[in-house]
Amino acid sequence: MKTYILASIFTDKKSLEEFENNDGNKEKCWISGVPDVKYFIEKKNKDGESKDLEGHTSNAEKRWDNFSETIWHLLYKDNHRYYTEKIKSHLEVEEANEVYKYPVTRIQVLLAEKNICLSDEIPGLAVLEVEVPKEETGKEFKINIKNVYQYLAKNQLIPGLKIDEEAKRDMDESEGDKLRKSMWKKNIKDFMFTVQIANSFNSFGSSNTPKKIMDIGPYSRKKFINELHVLVDSKGASYDAQKKWEKESPRGLNILGSGDWCFYARSKGVVYYVPFQPKEVEEEFLPHFFQGYAESFHLDAIMLSILKNILVTYYTNQIQDRIKSGDNLAIKEINNTIKKMYIMYDMGRTVPRGGQHNIVMAKVEYALHFQDNLNVLIDSTERIEEANSVQRQENLAISQEKLAKSQEELARYALLVAMVMIIPGAVSFLNDGSSVLKDIGIPCPLCLTWTSLVIVIVIAFIIYKQIEEKGGK
């Protein structure tokens, strides 16, 4: 049984240089792009009988028509995808005082586009290709999320994926738990998802002869689906669920081809059933083309769906951080970035058009409640935009009110200045009048009294108006 473990990770923009410097990193040797997937294709004659076997290699260049050009670059090029096969360590699981060691044959990494990341960290996911012994097929999956992050923390294989200084000081926790906490502080939720490829099941009997899923009886079919369920969910389905399977297939099951192979998607992972016996093609034993599909562009599609899910969690937490800090400029920046990400990763369509790999994307995203989570994110950005719009309107109204008050005060002061400017004229007029009164024969003290009385009346009027206006406020 072939097993892929997908786990959320992060790197930083500086560590991208370590990924890109492939030849310089001799020990780990991160290679840009995707590993080749080899399998055989049966050539058939006109009667539909198998005529010959032909080896086939699937690589990034041969998957050009499986995704749109932009998504193709996000999956395979532009410093987003790397893999390494130089691994000496085992993934260890301790259970009942016994340690199980699972060889890790290859690690793939898919990173988000750095230009849509709001911090120095770049979210991504690691894909660990793990060899699970044949005797464990159909049994409870022993590897859990703690085992995976303990492996990543202990071996330090991925550049930039490290424990922060604060977490290092906690002596009571394992290295894996410290790494998970460090990720969460960077708004990246620890996450594990499995892709398993099984080649035989007890429900098909002891014969290894491939049998179409559609051809088996109701009891065997129910038993077969439950075996898929055990593999992907680590436990059997409920009695009620199994009763329903006698009449209808579970929502996560999709039968492909002409009933030759299938996959079953749940929130913990996806399991493929691909009946085949390895055959020798050009002196090399290769699996059937169904498994080739599952290990190449089907796996790429699942990786894309998981990365999208990681990004939604990342941005949702980023929004909460920005709201908490009250930085309006940062809030505007994250809204704009989310809109770019939404378009870049084609998130407007839950179910893309055409292709069996797009069917598995839809099933995986449904199992992970991806659309619901995406709706929460988009709703958050709309609420922020709405709140900002209301705030802008309130600010505009306040500005207009302040402007009106300032204009009113300016007019009042202008009136006050004008009234004050009357006094020199009045004094001049009264002085001239006093001279006239003096010539008429009125005594000078009386003239001065008259002049003072007029000035006092004017000043008293001005003071009264000021008091009246302040009292009105």
C-alpha positions in Angstrom: 0.0 0.0 0.0 1.4 3.4 -1.0 0.8 6.2 1.5 1.3 9.9 1.2 1.0 12.1 4.4 0.2 15.8 3.7 1.0 18.2 6.5 0.8 22.0 6.7 4.2 23.7 7.1 5.8 27.1 6.6 9.0 28.6 5.4 10.2 32.2 5.2 11.3 34.4 2.3 15.0 34.1 3.2 14.9 30.3 3.3 13.5 30.2 -0.2 17.2 30.7 -1.3 18.0 27.3 0.3 15.3 25.6 -1.7 16.5 27.4 -4.9 20.2 26.6 -4.3 19.7 23.0 -5.3 23.2 22.0 -6.1 24.6 24.0 -3.1 22.5 22.0 -0.6 24.3 18.7 -1.1 23.0 17.1 2.1 19.3 17.5 1.4 19.3 18.4 -2.3 16.0 20.0 -2.8 15.1 19.7 -6.5 12.8 22.2 -8.2 9.7 20.7 -9.8 8.0 17.3 -9.3 9.4 13.7 -9.3 8.6 11.5 -12.3 5.9 8.9 -11.9 6.4 5.8 -14.0 3.6 3.3 -14.9 2.6 1.1 -17.7 -0.2 1.4 -20.3 -1.8 -1.6 -22.0 -2.0 -1.4 -25.7 -5.0 -3.3 -27.1 -5.8 -4.6 -30.5 -9.1 -4.0 -32.4 -10.9 -6.8 -30.5 -10.1 -5.1 -27.2 -7.6 -7.7 -26.2 -4.3 -6.7 -24.5 -1.6 -6.7 -27.1 1.4 -5.1 -25.5 2.7 -3.1 -22.5 4.2 0.3 -22.8 6.1 2.3 -20.1 4.9 5.8 -19.5 6.4 8.7 -17.5 4.3 11.4 -16.0 6.1 14.7 -15.2 5.2 18.4 -15.0 5.6 19.0 -18.7 3.2 16.1 -19.5 0.6 17.5 -17.1 0.3 20.8 -18.9 -3.4 20.2 -19.9 -4.6 19.1 -16.5 -4.7 22.6 -15.0 -5.1 26.2 -16.3 -1.7 27.9 -17.1 -1.8 30.1 -13.9 -2.6 27.1 -11.7 0.0 25.0 -13.5 2.7 27.5 -12.6 1.5 27.6 -9.0 1.8 23.8 -8.8 5.0 23.1 -10.7 7.1 26.3 -11.4 8.1 29.7 -10.1 9.8 28.4 -6.9 6.6 26.8 -5.5 7.4 23.1 -5.8 10.4 21.0 -4.6 11.2 17.5 -3.7 14.1 15.5 -2.1 14.9 11.8 -2.0 18.0 12.1 0.1 16.4 11.0 3.4 18.0 8.7 5.9 15.5 9.0 8.8 12.4 7.0 9.6 9.1 8.2 10.9 8.7 6.5 14.3 5.5 5.6 16.1 5.5 4.3 19.7 2.6 2.1 20.6 2.2 -0.3 23.6 5.9 0.0 24.4 6.8 -0.9 20.9 8.4 1.4 18.3 7.3 1.1 14.7 9.6 2.6 12.1 8.2 3.7 8.7 10.7 4.5 6.0 10.2 8.0 4.4 11.3 7.6 0.7 10.6 11.1 -0.5 9.4 14.5 0.6 7.6 16.9 -1.6 6.9 20.6 -0.7 4.3 22.9 -2.2 4.6 26.6 -1.2 2.1 29.4 -1.5 2.9 32.4 -3.8 5.1 34.7 -1.7 3.6 37.9 -3.1 0.3 37.2 -1.4 1.7 36.5 2.0 1.2 39.2 4.6 4.2 38.3 6.8 7.7 37.0 6.4 6.3 33.4 6.6 5.1 31.5 3.6 2.4 28.9 4.2 2.8 25.5 2.4 2.5 21.8 2.8 4.9 18.9 2.9 4.1 15.5 1.4 5.8 12.6 3.0 5.9 9.4 1.0 5.8 6.6 3.6 6.2 2.9 3.2 3.5 1.1 5.2 4.0 -2.7 5.5 1.6 -4.9 3.6 0.5 -6.6 6.8 -0.9 -3.3 8.1 -3.2 -2.9 5.1 -6.9 -2.7 6.2 -5.9 -2.1 9.8 -6.0 1.1 11.9 -3.6 3.7 10.6 -0.9 4.1 13.3 0.7 7.4 12.2 -1.0 10.5 13.7 -0.4 14.2 13.6 1.9 14.2 16.6 4.2 11.6 15.0 4.4 13.7 11.8 5.3 17.0 13.5 7.7 15.2 15.8 9.5 13.8 12.7 9.6 17.2 11.0 10.9 19.0 14.1 13.5 16.4 15.0 15.0 16.0 11.5 14.8 19.7 10.4 14.7 18.7 6.8 12.6 21.7 5.5 14.4 25.1 5.4 12.6 27.8 7.4 10.4 25.3 9.4 11.7 25.9 12.9 10.6 26.3 16.5 10.5 29.9 17.8 12.6 31.0 20.7 9.7 31.2 23.2 8.5 27.7 22.4 12.1 26.4 22.8 12.1 27.4 26.5 9.1 25.1 27.3 10.8 22.0 28.7 7.6 20.0 29.3 6.6 19.6 25.6 7.9 17.5 22.8 9.7 19.0 19.9 6.7 18.2 17.7 4.3 20.1 20.0 6.6 23.1 20.1 6.7 23.2 16.3 2.9 23.0 16.1 2.6 25.9 18.6 5.2 27.9 16.7 3.1 27.4 13.5 -0.1 28.5 15.2 1.6 31.7 16.4 2.3 32.5 12.7 -1.4 31.9 11.9 -0.7 28.5 10.2 -2.8 25.7 11.7 -1.2 22.3 12.1 -3.0 19.9 9.8 -2.6 16.3 8.5 -4.3 14.6 5.6 -3.5 11.2 4.0 -3.6 9.8 0.5 -3.5 6.0 0.4 -3.4 3.7 -2.6 -4.6 0.1 -1.9 -4.4 -2.7 -4.4 -6.4 -5.6 -2.8 -9.3 -6.1 -0.4 -10.7 -9.0 1.5 -14.2 -8.2 0.2 -13.0 -9.4 -3.3 -12.1 -12.8 -2.0 -8.7 -14.5 -2.2 -8.3 -14.2 -5.9 -6.0 -11.4 -7.1 -7.9 -11.2 -10.4 -9.2 -7.6 -10.8 -12.9 -7.4 -10.5 -15.0 -4.3 -11.3 -16.6 -2.7 -8.3 -19.9 -2.4 -10.1 -20.0 -6.2 -10.5 -19.8 -7.3 -6.9 -22.9 -8.1 -4.9 -24.6 -5.9 -2.3 -23.1 -7.6 0.8 -19.5 -7.6 -0.7 -20.0 -4.0 -1.9 -21.0 -2.8 1.6 -18.0 -4.7 3.1 -15.7 -3.2 0.5 -16.9 0.4 1.2 -16.4 -0.2 4.9 -12.8 -1.4 4.3 -12.2 1.9 2.4 -13.7 3.7 5.4 -11.4 2.0 7.9 -8.3 2.9 5.8 -9.2 6.6 5.5 -11.0 7.2 8.9 -9.0 4.8 11.1 -12.3 3.1 12.2 -15.3 1.4 10.8 -18.5 3.2 9.8 -21.6 3.2 12.0 -24.3 0.6 11.6 -26.7 3.1 10.2 -24.2 4.3 7.6 -23.5 0.7 6.5 -27.3 0.0 6.2 -27.6 3.0 3.9 -24.8 1.7 1.7 -27.0 -1.3 0.7 -29.1 1.2 -1.3 -26.8 4.1 -2.1 -23.0 4.9 -2.0 -21.6 7.3 0.5 -21.2 10.9 -0.7 -17.4 10.7 -0.6 -17.2 7.6 -2.9 -16.5 8.1 -6.6 -16.2 5.1 -9.0 -13.9 5.9 -11.9 -13.3 4.6 -15.4 -15.7 1.7 -16.1 -15.8 0.6 -12.5 -12.2 -0.5 -12.5 -11.0 1.9 -9.8 -12.3 4.4 -7.3 -11.5 6.8 -4.5 -13.2 7.6 -1.2 -12.7 11.0 0.4 -13.2 11.9 4.1 -12.0 14.8 6.3 -8.9 12.8 7.4 -7.9 11.7 3.9 -8.5 10.0 0.6 -8.1 6.3 -0.2 -7.8 5.0 -3.7 -8.6 1.4 -4.7 -6.4 0.5 -7.8 -6.4 -3.2 -8.6 -3.2 -4.2 -10.3 -0.2 -6.5 -10.2 3.1 -4.9 -11.1 4.3 -5.9 -14.5 7.7 -5.8 -16.2 8.0 -3.2 -18.9 11.4 -2.7 -20.5 13.1 -4.6 -17.6 11.4 -2.5 -15.0 8.4 -3.5 -12.8 5.8 -0.7 -13.0 2.3 -0.3 -11.6 -0.9 0.1 -13.8 -1.7 3.4 -15.3 -4.6 3.9 -12.7 -2.0 4.2 -10.0 0.0 6.5 -12.2 -2.9 8.8 -12.4 -3.4 8.7 -8.6 0.2 9.4 -7.9 0.7 12.2 -10.4 -2.0 14.9 -11.3 -4.6 13.5 -8.9 -2.1 13.9 -6.1 -1.3 17.4 -7.4 -5.0 18.3 -7.4 -5.4 17.1 -3.8 -2.3 19.1 -2.8 -3.8 22.2 -4.4 -7.0 21.8 -2.4 -5.2 21.3 0.9 -3.0 24.4 0.2 -6.1 26.4 -0.5 -7.6 25.2 2.8 -4.4 26.2 4.7 -4.5 29.7 3.1 -8.1 30.3 4.2 -7.2 29.5 7.8 -4.0 31.7 7.5 -5.9 34.7 6.2 -8.8 34.3 8.6 -6.4 34.5 11.6 -4.5 37.4 9.9 -7.8 39.4 9.8 -8.4 38.8 13.5 -4.8 39.9 14.3 -5.2 43.1 12.3 -8.6 43.9 13.9 -7.1 43.4 17.3 -4.2 45.7 16.6 -6.6 48.4 15.2 -4.3 49.2 12.3 -6.7 50.4 9.6 -3.9 50.6 7.0 -3.0 46.9 7.7 -6.7 45.9 7.5 -7.0 47.5 4.1 -3.8 45.8 3.0 -5.1 42.3 4.0 -8.4 42.9 2.3 -6.6 43.7 -1.0 -4.3 40.7 -0.6 -7.2 38.3 0.1 -8.9 39.4 -3.1 -5.6 38.7 -5.1 -5.3 35.3 -3.5 -9.0 34.5 -4.3 -8.4 35.2 -8.0 -4.9 33.7 -8.2 -5.9 30.3 -6.8 -9.2 30.2 -8.8 -11.3 30.1 -5.6 -14.3 31.5 -7.3 -15.3 28.0 -8.5 -15.7 25.3 -6.0 -15.9 22.6 -8.7 -13.6 23.3 -11.7 -14.6 22.1 -15.1 -13.7 18.6 -16.5 -11.2 15.9 -15.5 -11.3 13.2 -12.9 -8.7 15.0 -10.8 -11.1 17.9 -10.5 -13.7 15.5 -9.2 -11.4 14.5 -6.4 -10.7 18.2 -5.7 -14.4 18.8 -5.3 -14.9 15.7 -3.0 -11.9 16.7 -0.8 -13.0 20.3 -0.5 -16.5 19.1 0.4 -15.1 16.8 3.1 -13.1 19.6 4.6 -16.0 22.1 4.5 -13.7 24.3 2.4 -16.5 26.4 0.9 -18.0 27.1 4.3 -14.6 28.3 5.6 -14.0 30.3 2.4 -17.4 32.0 2.9 -16.5 33.0 6.4 -13.3 34.6 5.1 -15.0 36.5 2.3 -17.8 37.5 4.7 -15.2 38.9 7.1 -13.6 41.0 4.4 -17.0 42.3 3.3 -17.9 43.2 6.9 -14.6 45.1 7.3 -15.3 46.9 4.0 -18.7 47.8 5.2 -17.4 49.0 8.6 -14.7 51.0 6.9 -17.4 52.5 4.5 -19.6 53.5 7.5 -16.6 54.9 9.3 -15.6 56.9 6.2 -19.1 58.4 6.0 -19.1 59.3 9.7 -15.7 60.9 9.3 -17.0 62.9 6.3 -20.1 64.0 8.2 -17.9 65.1 11.2 -15.5 66.9 8.8 -18.4 68.8 7.2 -19.8 69.7 10.6 -16.5 71.0 11.8 -16.1 72.9 8.5 -19.6 74.5 9.0 -18.7 75.4 12.6 -15.4 76.9 11.6 -17.1 79.0 8.9 -19.7 80.1 11.4 -17.0 81.1 13.9 -15.1 82.9 11.2 -18.2 84.9 10.3 -18.8 85.7 13.9 -15.2 87.0 14.4 -15.5 89.0 11.2 -18.6 90.6 12.6 -16.9 91.3 15.9 -13.9 92.9 14.1 -16.3 95.0 12.1 -18.1 96.1 15.2 -14.8 96.9 17.0 -13.7 98.9 14.0 -16.8 101.1 14.5 -15.4 102.4 17.8 -12.5 104.5 16.3 -15.0 106.0 13.8 -17.5 106.7 16.6 -14.8 108.2 18.7 -13.6 110.4 15.8 -17.2 111.4 15.1 -17.9 112.1 18.8 -14.7 114.1 19.1 -15.8 116.2 16.1 -19.2 116.5 17.7 -17.6 117.5 21.0 -15.8 120.3 19.2 -19.1 121.5 17.7 -20.8 121.2 21.1 -18.0 123.2 22.7 -18.3 125.9 20.0 -22.0 126.0 20.8 -21.2 126.6 24.4 -21.7 123.2 26.1 -18.9 122.6 28.7 -16.1 120.2 27.8 -16.7 117.6 30.7 -20.2 117.0 29.5 -18.8 116.3 26.0 -16.4 113.8 27.4 -19.2 112.1 29.3 -21.3 111.8 26.2 -18.4 110.3 24.3 -17.6 107.8 27.0 -21.3 106.8 27.3 -21.5 106.0 23.6 -18.3 103.8 23.7 -19.5 101.9 26.8 -22.9 101.2 25.1 -21.1 99.8 22.0 -18.7 97.6 24.1 -21.6 96.4 26.3 -23.6 95.4 23.2 -20.6 93.4 21.9 -20.1 91.6 25.2 -23.8 90.8 25.5 -23.9 89.2 22.0 -20.9 87.0 22.9 -22.5 85.8 26.1 -25.7 85.1 24.3 -24.0 83.0 21.6 -22.1 81.0 24.2 -25.3 80.4 26.2 -26.9 79.0 23.0 -24.2 76.4 22.7 
